[in-house]
């Protein structure tokens, strides 16, 4: 007698859809995790846990480009759990690691000294770092960030504007400047960022991306 329960999707179709989602988004999610962890193995664990969740909840994964934003949201929660556990297991080691990282002179390939930029970025609140990283490292726009964070576009716009101002003040206080700020100020894209009194106030993707690759565990959200 046939079972009254019927699968919505045949197993082969389900597997093919998951493989398509994985192939299209693996590199982005891995990059997201690498920029937010201090150990590549931790990033690999975040990647695996994120796609395990995607497999288990495949029917909830939206189609097209929205799948990437959905995966960012999952990876964000996995990372939050990871960092909470990491803090519980090794609070002392994390403190010593931060002291060592702050003592290292970080140089960008262009010759810009990013030590002050990294220190200013790490000094921001977790929510500010998360917003700036989603723009600078992941290249998301306001609508995409709103999808990842589960809030409105207007809320993202206001919070991002305030985060940029706080970052600019932190850079000024640290005596640092965003790398290549003068060159970016002359570009058409530079005029779209909210204006403040500090020359480094407009956080461009290229600036934070350059700094982010050299700030170990820069964003703990």
N, C-alpha and C positions, 0 to 999 in steps of 0.2 A: 504494500500500500504506500503510495507516494506521500512524503511528508507535507503537512499543510504549510510549513515554513518555506519560503522561497527567497533566495538571495536576490538582492536588488541588482547586483552586478556579478556576472560570471567571474570566477577566480582569475582567469587569464586576463580579462579586461581590467580587473582591479590591479593586478600586478603591472600590466603595461602602463596604466595611468600613474602608478607610483613611480615607476622607472622614469617616465617622462618628467614628472615633477622633480625628482632627484637630479636628473641630468641637467635640467634647466636652472636649478637653484643651488646646487651643491657648492659651487665656487663662491657665490655671494654669501651664503650662510657660514662657510668656513672662514672667509675673510672677516665677517662680522665677529665671529668668536675669537679669531686670532688677535684682533685689535683690542679685545677686552679681557684677555687672559695673559698670564706671564709664562705659560708653558704650552708648547704646541700640543702635548698630549691632552691637556685640559680642553683645548680647543677641539680636538678630535672627539673627546667625550661629549662635548656640547653638541657637536654636529650629529653624532650618533643618536643622542637622546632626542634631539629635535626631529630627526627623520623617523625615529621609532614612534614618536607621538603622531607624526603625519601619517604613518602607516596605520596606526590604530584608529585614527580619526579621519581616514581618507575621505569619507563622505562629507566632512566639514571643510575640507580644503577647497577654497574657491577656484574658479578657472582662471586661466591666463595669468597676466601680471599680478593679479590680486593674490595669487598663491605665494609669491615672494614676500609680500607684506604680512600675510598670515604666518609664514614661517619665521619672519623677523620677530613677530609677537611671541611665538612659541620659544624661540631661542632666547629672547629677553627674559622670559620666566625661568628657563633652564639655567641661565647665567645667574640670575638672582639667587636661586637655590644653591648653585655651586659656590657663590661667594659667601653666602651665609654659612655653609658648611665649612668652607675654607677658613673663615674667621674664627669659627668655634674650635677648629682643630689646631690652628697655629697662629694665634694672635701675636705671640712674641716674634715668630719668624717673619710675619708680615710687617711688623714694625721695623725690624732690623733690615728687611729687604727694602723698605721705603727709604730708610736712611742711606743705604748704599746707593740706591738709584738716584737720590737727590744729590749725591756727591759726585756723580759721573758727569763729565762734560759731554753733552750730546751735540754732534755736529751734523747739519744737513749736508747733502751732496753739493749744494750750491755754495757752501761755505757759511751759511747762516748758523749762528749759535742758538740752538733751540732749548737750551737748559732752562732759561727763564720762562719760555713759552710753556714747557712741560710742567714746571712748578706752578705757574699761574693756573693752568688747566686743572691740575690735580687739586688745587685749592678751592675749586668751585664745588657747589653742592652736587650731589649725585644726579638730581633732576636736570640741572644746567648742563652737566657733562653729557648726559644722555641726549639731550636735544641737539647740542652742538655737534656731537659725534654722528648722529643720524643725518645731519646736513653735510658735515665735512668729510666723513669717512664713507657713509653709505650713499651719499648723493641724493637723498630723498627730498621731495618738495613738501609744501605744507599739507597738502591733501594726503600724501602717502604717510607722512609722520602721524597725522590724525588717525589714520587707519591702524597703524602699529600701536599707538598709545591708547586708542579707544576714546578719543576726545574730539572736539570740533576743530575745524580749520582755524576759526577765529581764536580759539584758545591757544593753538599752536603758534599762531602769528604773534600774539601778545607775549607768550612765555619765551619765544625765541628772541624777540626784540629785547626783553629784559635780560635774558641770558647773555646776549652779545654785549650789552652795556656792562654787565658785571665782569665779563671776561676782559673787556677793554680796560676797565678800571684795575683789574688784577694785573694785567700786563704793564700798565703804567706804574703801578705800585712796585712791581718787580723790576722795573727799569728795562723791560723787554719789549720787543716789537714783533708783530707777526711777520714771518719770513716773506720777503718780496713785497712788502706792503706798498712801496712807492710805485712799483710796476703795475700792481693790481689796481691801484687808485686811478691810474690812467686808462684802464680798460672800461668798455661800456658796461660790463656786468657789475663793476664795482659801484656804480651809481644806484643800483637797485637795493642795496643794503641800507638799513636804518642809519642815519647820521648821528655821530656823537662827537665830542670834542677830541677824542684820542684818535691818532692816525690808524691804530690797529683795531678800531672798533668794528669794522665790517669784517666778519669772519667768512673768508672765502673757502670753498672746498679744498682748493689746492694748498692753502696755508695749513689748515688743520690736518689734512691728509699727510702732508710732509712731516708735521710734528708728530702725528699719531703713530706713524710707523716706528718712531724712535722713542715713544713714551711707554715703557713696559707697564702693562696693567693700568693704562691711563684712565680707563673708564670702568668703574666697578658696578655699573648698573646692568 
